[in-house]
Amino acid sequence: MTHTPPPSGTPRARIPGPQQPPPAPPQIRPGLWKHCLWGGLALWVLTALVTYATKNSTLLPTLILLGSFLVPVTFALWAYERHGRDLGAGVILGCFLTGGTLGVLGASVMEYYLLHPSVWMFVGVGLIEEAVKLGALMFVLRHRTAIRGTRAGLVLGATVGFGFAALESAGYAFNAAVSTRGIDLRALLETEILRGVLAPFGHGLWTAVAGAVLLSYRRPDGRFRINGAVVGTYLGVSLLHAVWDSTHGIAVWLVTLLTETGLQRALFAEGYIPRPTAEQQHLFTVFSVGGMVVVALLGLVWARSLARRDPSWRNTP
């Protein structure tokens, strides 16, 4: 039997060949967080020196943004490189910028309308800020139904918290720089250094813990479950937040309780603020710094205990 070729113009059947895999999305190269830290630190120091030498106030936004974002961005990159590469750089960026901005805006509005000066004000601050950060995390992940689990919650919760911390620190640095005598560069630098050192143990850590529990109970269809464990964790991190913010007042109260003399009480009753003694200054430093250390250690232990329960934390891609 002879083979008759198909008539001219008839399309030939295509033999399926091997399917080519889609190109892999671009990845952040390992160790970028180190370059971000040291390069950003060098740029911040250089900007501070030039600002001090030239008294050029137009450099203040650059100085504020570099100092406020350096540590939060570095830790967000570290968390992504070590434990969140499978989540994608896009969701990390969204949590940091969108989540952090929504958190700051929501906290500002709620604190303005709901809080008033009182003994319980810091408790209210903790409850509001931790709630809006969790709400911002849920908003960013509302369409990403596949993202769930303790590891994802730790990484993305920390990222939202670091975005919140960066924007909040920028506001505090701006307020410190502006004084009745003009621009106070020293106060700005002191504020940025202090908040930069404390940044890893504050907002990022608390929201990491809350986000881990929230996403560990997320349903396969993407809906969030607000059960007893989620509510209890939220209240716990809010309490840590409140104690952290209250360490200055608690330290003053403890020093007064332990060391106040009869003469100091009499002067205070007459409207004078007595000068603290050397012993009181030393105790204040011990109590205030020690309180922050205790709160930070509790948060770190809590986050580590959650990470150790999740096998994927040890097998991240």
C-alpha positions as CSV (number, residue, x, y, z in Angstrom):
1,M,0.0,0.0,0.0
2,T,1.4,3.3,-1.0
3,H,1.2,6.4,1.3
4,T,-0.7,9.3,-0.2
5,P,0.6,12.6,1.0
6,P,-2.0,15.0,2.3
7,P,-3.3,17.6,-0.2
8,S,-1.6,20.9,-0.4
9,G,-2.8,23.3,2.3
10,T,-3.8,20.6,4.7
11,P,-2.3,21.3,8.1
12,R,0.0,18.5,9.3
13,A,-0.6,17.1,12.8
14,R,2.1,18.3,15.2
15,I,3.9,15.7,17.2
16,P,3.8,16.8,20.8
17,G,7.3,17.4,22.1
18,P,8.6,17.6,25.6
19,Q,7.0,20.4,27.6
20,Q,9.4,23.1,28.6
21,P,9.0,24.2,32.3
22,P,8.1,27.9,32.8
23,P,11.0,30.1,33.6
24,A,11.7,30.3,37.3
25,P,10.9,33.6,39.0
26,P,13.9,35.7,39.9
27,Q,15.3,35.0,43.3
28,I,17.0,37.2,45.7
29,R,20.6,36.1,46.0
30,P,21.7,34.6,49.3
31,G,23.4,37.0,51.7
32,L,21.6,40.1,50.4
33,W,20.5,41.0,53.9
34,K,24.2,41.4,55.0
35,H,24.9,43.7,52.1
36,C,21.7,45.7,53.0
37,L,22.8,46.0,56.6
38,W,26.4,47.1,56.1
39,G,25.8,49.1,53.0
40,G,22.8,50.9,54.5
41,L,24.7,51.6,57.7
42,A,27.5,53.1,55.8
43,L,25.1,55.3,53.8
44,W,23.3,56.4,57.0
45,V,26.6,57.4,58.7
46,L,27.7,59.3,55.6
47,T,24.4,61.1,55.4
48,A,24.6,62.0,59.1
49,L,28.1,63.4,58.7
50,V,27.2,65.4,55.6
51,T,24.1,66.7,57.3
52,Y,26.0,67.8,60.4
53,A,28.8,69.4,58.3
54,T,26.6,71.3,55.9
55,K,23.5,72.0,58.1
56,N,21.5,71.1,55.0
57,S,17.9,70.5,56.2
58,T,16.9,69.0,52.8
59,L,18.9,65.9,53.8
60,L,16.7,65.2,56.8
61,P,14.2,63.0,54.9
62,T,17.0,60.9,53.6
63,L,18.6,60.5,57.0
64,I,15.2,59.7,58.6
65,L,14.2,57.1,56.0
66,L,17.6,55.4,56.0
67,G,17.8,55.1,59.7
68,S,14.2,54.1,60.2
69,F,14.1,51.4,57.5
70,L,17.6,49.9,57.7
71,V,17.0,47.4,60.5
72,P,13.4,46.4,59.7
73,V,14.3,45.9,56.0
74,T,17.4,43.9,56.9
75,F,15.5,41.5,59.2
76,A,12.6,41.1,56.7
77,L,15.2,40.1,54.1
78,W,16.9,37.7,56.5
79,A,13.5,36.0,57.3
80,Y,12.8,35.7,53.6
81,E,16.2,34.2,52.7
82,R,16.2,31.8,55.6
83,H,12.6,30.6,55.9
84,G,10.4,32.2,53.2
85,R,11.7,31.8,49.7
86,D,8.8,29.6,48.7
87,L,6.4,32.4,49.7
88,G,7.7,34.7,47.0
89,A,9.3,38.1,47.1
90,G,6.0,39.8,46.0
91,V,4.1,38.7,49.1
92,I,7.0,39.8,51.3
93,L,7.0,43.2,49.7
94,G,3.2,43.5,50.0
95,C,3.3,42.6,53.7
96,F,6.1,45.1,54.5
97,L,4.7,48.1,52.6
98,T,0.9,47.5,52.4
99,G,0.6,45.7,55.7
100,G,2.9,48.2,57.6
101,T,1.1,51.2,56.1
102,L,-2.4,49.9,56.9
103,G,-1.3,49.0,60.4
104,V,0.1,52.5,61.1
105,L,-3.0,54.2,59.6
106,G,-5.4,52.0,61.5
107,A,-3.6,52.4,64.8
108,S,-3.5,56.2,64.4
109,V,-7.2,56.5,63.8
110,M,-8.3,54.1,66.5
111,E,-5.9,55.5,69.1
112,Y,-7.1,59.0,68.3
113,Y,-10.8,58.2,68.9
114,L,-10.6,55.5,71.5
115,L,-7.7,56.3,73.8
116,H,-7.4,58.9,76.5
117,P,-4.7,59.5,79.1
118,S,-5.1,57.0,81.9
119,V,-3.3,54.2,83.8
120,W,-4.6,51.7,81.2
121,M,-3.6,53.7,78.1
122,F,-0.6,51.4,77.2
123,V,-2.9,48.4,77.5
124,G,-5.2,50.0,74.9
125,V,-2.2,50.8,72.7
126,G,-1.1,47.2,72.7
127,L,-4.6,45.9,72.0
128,I,-5.2,48.3,69.1
129,E,-1.8,48.0,67.4
130,E,-1.7,44.2,67.5
131,A,-5.2,44.1,66.2
132,V,-4.6,46.4,63.2
133,K,-1.4,44.5,62.3
134,L,-3.2,41.2,62.3
135,G,-6.0,42.8,60.3
136,A,-3.4,44.1,57.8
137,L,-1.9,40.7,57.4
138,M,-5.3,39.2,56.7
139,F,-6.0,41.8,54.1
140,V,-2.8,41.3,52.2
141,L,-3.3,37.5,52.2
142,R,-7.0,37.5,51.5
143,H,-6.6,36.3,47.9
144,R,-3.6,34.0,48.6
145,T,-5.5,31.1,49.9
146,A,-2.6,28.6,49.6
147,I,-0.5,30.5,52.1
148,R,-1.0,29.0,55.6
149,G,0.9,27.3,58.3
150,T,3.1,28.3,61.3
151,R,6.2,29.0,59.3
152,A,4.4,31.3,56.8
153,G,2.7,33.1,59.7
154,L,6.0,33.7,61.5
155,V,7.7,35.1,58.4
156,L,4.9,37.2,57.1
157,G,3.7,38.3,60.5
158,A,7.2,39.5,61.3
159,T,7.3,41.3,57.9
160,V,4.1,43.2,58.6
161,G,5.5,44.1,62.1
162,F,8.8,45.3,60.6
163,G,6.9,47.5,58.1
164,F,4.9,49.0,60.9
165,A,8.1,49.6,63.0
166,A,9.9,51.3,60.1
167,L,7.1,53.8,59.5
168,E,6.5,54.4,63.2
169,S,10.2,55.0,63.7
170,A,10.3,57.5,60.9
171,G,7.5,59.4,62.7
172,Y,9.3,59.4,66.0
173,A,12.6,60.5,64.4
174,F,10.8,63.4,62.7
175,N,9.2,64.5,66.0
176,A,12.6,64.3,67.7
177,A,14.3,66.4,65.0
178,V,11.8,69.2,65.2
179,S,12.1,71.4,68.3
180,T,11.3,74.9,69.3
181,R,15.0,75.8,68.8
182,G,15.0,74.5,65.2
183,I,16.4,71.1,64.0
184,D,17.8,68.9,66.8
185,L,20.1,66.5,64.9
186,R,21.4,64.9,68.0
187,A,18.0,63.9,69.2
188,L,17.1,62.6,65.8
189,L,20.2,60.4,65.7
190,E,19.7,59.1,69.2
191,T,16.1,58.2,68.5
192,E,17.1,56.3,65.3
193,I,19.9,54.4,67.0
194,L,17.7,53.4,70.0
195,R,14.8,52.3,67.9
196,G,17.0,50.5,65.4
197,V,18.6,48.5,68.2
198,L,15.2,47.6,69.7
199,A,13.4,47.0,66.4
200,P,14.0,43.2,66.2
201,F,12.4,42.7,69.7
202,G,9.3,44.7,69.3
203,H,6.6,44.9,66.6
204,G,8.2,42.3,64.3
205,L,8.4,39.7,67.1
206,W,4.9,40.2,68.5
207,T,3.2,40.1,65.1
208,A,5.3,37.0,64.1
209,V,3.9,35.1,67.1
210,A,0.3,36.2,66.4
211,G,0.6,35.6,62.7
212,A,2.0,32.1,63.2
213,V,-1.0,31.0,65.3
214,L,-3.4,32.8,62.9
215,L,-2.1,31.1,59.8
216,S,-1.7,27.7,61.5
217,Y,-5.5,27.6,61.9
218,R,-6.3,28.9,58.4
219,R,-8.7,26.7,56.5
220,P,-7.7,25.1,53.2
221,D,-10.2,27.3,51.3
222,G,-8.3,30.4,52.6
223,R,-10.8,31.5,55.3
224,F,-9.3,32.6,58.6
225,R,-10.5,30.9,61.8
226,I,-10.7,33.2,64.9
227,N,-10.7,30.6,67.6
228,G,-9.7,30.5,71.2
229,A,-6.0,29.9,70.4
230,V,-5.9,32.9,68.0
231,V,-7.7,35.2,70.5
232,G,-5.5,34.0,73.4
233,T,-2.3,34.6,71.4
234,Y,-3.5,38.1,70.4
235,L,-4.2,39.0,74.0
236,G,-0.8,37.6,75.1
237,V,1.2,39.6,72.6
238,S,-0.9,42.7,73.4
239,L,0.1,42.3,77.0
240,L,3.8,42.0,76.1
241,H,3.4,45.1,74.0
242,A,1.8,47.0,76.8
243,V,4.5,46.0,79.4
244,W,7.2,46.9,76.9
245,D,5.7,50.4,76.5
246,S,5.2,50.7,80.2
247,T,8.7,49.8,81.3
248,H,9.7,53.5,81.9
249,G,6.7,54.2,84.1
250,I,7.1,50.8,85.9
251,A,10.8,51.6,86.6
252,V,10.0,55.0,88.0
253,W,7.3,53.5,90.3
254,L,9.7,50.8,91.5
255,V,12.5,53.2,92.2
256,T,10.1,55.6,94.1
257,L,8.7,52.7,96.1
258,L,12.1,51.4,97.1
259,T,14.2,54.5,97.6
260,E,12.1,57.6,98.1
261,T,13.0,59.5,101.2
262,G,10.9,61.6,103.5
263,L,12.5,64.8,102.2
264,Q,11.7,63.9,98.6
265,R,8.1,63.2,99.5
266,A,7.8,66.6,101.3
267,L,9.4,68.5,98.3
268,F,7.1,66.7,95.9
269,A,4.1,67.6,98.0
270,E,5.1,71.3,97.8
271,G,5.2,71.2,94.0
272,Y,9.0,70.6,93.6
273,I,10.4,67.7,91.6
274,P,13.4,66.5,93.7
275,R,16.7,65.7,91.9
276,P,17.2,61.9,91.8
277,T,20.1,60.5,93.7
278,A,22.9,58.4,92.0
279,E,21.4,55.3,93.5
280,Q,18.0,56.1,92.1
281,Q,19.4,56.8,88.6
282,H,21.2,53.5,88.7
283,L,18.1,51.6,89.8
284,F,16.0,53.3,87.1
285,T,18.4,52.1,84.4
286,V,18.5,48.6,85.8
287,F,14.7,48.3,86.0
288,S,13.9,50.0,82.7
289,V,16.5,48.1,80.6
290,G,15.9,44.9,82.6
291,G,12.1,45.1,81.9
292,M,12.7,45.3,78.2
293,V,15.1,42.4,78.3
294,V,12.6,40.2,80.1
295,V,9.8,41.1,77.6
296,A,12.1,40.5,74.6
297,L,13.2,37.1,76.0
298,L,9.6,36.0,76.6
299,G,8.7,36.9,73.0
300,L,11.8,35.1,71.6
301,V,11.0,31.9,73.6
302,W,7.4,32.0,72.5
303,A,8.3,32.4,68.8
304,R,11.0,29.7,69.0
305,S,8.5,27.3,70.7
306,L,6.1,27.8,67.8
307,A,8.8,27.3,65.2
308,R,10.0,24.1,66.8
309,R,6.5,22.5,66.5
310,D,6.5,23.1,62.7
311,P,8.6,20.5,60.8
312,S,8.7,22.8,57.7
313,W,10.6,25.4,59.7
314,R,13.6,23.0,59.7
315,N,13.1,22.0,56.0
316,T,12.6,25.4,54.4
317,P,13.6,25.5,50.7
